[in-house]
Amino acid sequence: MLSRPRPPYMGGRGDEIRMQKMNRTQRIATALGVVVFLAALAVSDNEAQDTQEGGRTAEIEAAYRQIAVGYEALKPIFREGCFDCHSDQTDFPWYHSLPVIGRWMDKHVAEAREELDFSQGFPFAGRRRQPDQLLKIKREIESGAMPLRSYRLMHWGAAPNDAEKDSIFTWIDNSLRLLAKRGQFPFNKRENVPEEK
């Protein structure tokens, strides 16, 4: 007598295959669930970081407005030594029209604006978070790295004098303290925030 295969719903080998498929399906569904859960966590972490970094809270927005007022007072100093490379208000010298020099200058300005862009005021555009940008500006000016020496050779008044440096450093220090009160620390380290004098 020939034996007929049982339908899968009646038990036997078909149920084993169905169970294996279900186990595989459950494993895939579980793995996908874990991936979706981890992705959701990453998105919520990024949103929390954006809220912290991007100034999306009312408290941060208020701090940014206060810092922007100080920046506007110092803008003439920044315009003199920074805007030619770090803004859309570049005033190219006559030698920019020379082919090799012009291409080099265009590349330099594009890289400088990608790093830090003063064009829209504070908060500054660029690669870093605002507290990081502010501390980097301070360190670059303190060390004499900015404005670049090559720029200072052609623009004698570009480097800020001591009084201008003091004004910039005071504004940056006050700004960093203001942001620290709202949980934003330069390079995510509390010790980078200057102490009250």
Secondary structure, DSSP 4 states (H G I P E B T S, - for coil): -PPPPPPGGGSTHHHHHHHHHHHHHHHHHHHHHHHHHHHHHHHHHHHHHHHHHTT-SHHHHHHHHHHHHHHHHHHHHHHHHTHHHHSS-----GGGGSHHHHHHHHHHHHHHHHHEE-TT-SSPEESS-HHHHHHHHHHHHHHT-SS-HHHHHH-TT-S--HHHHHHHHHHHHHHHHHHHTTT--GGG-GGGSPPP-
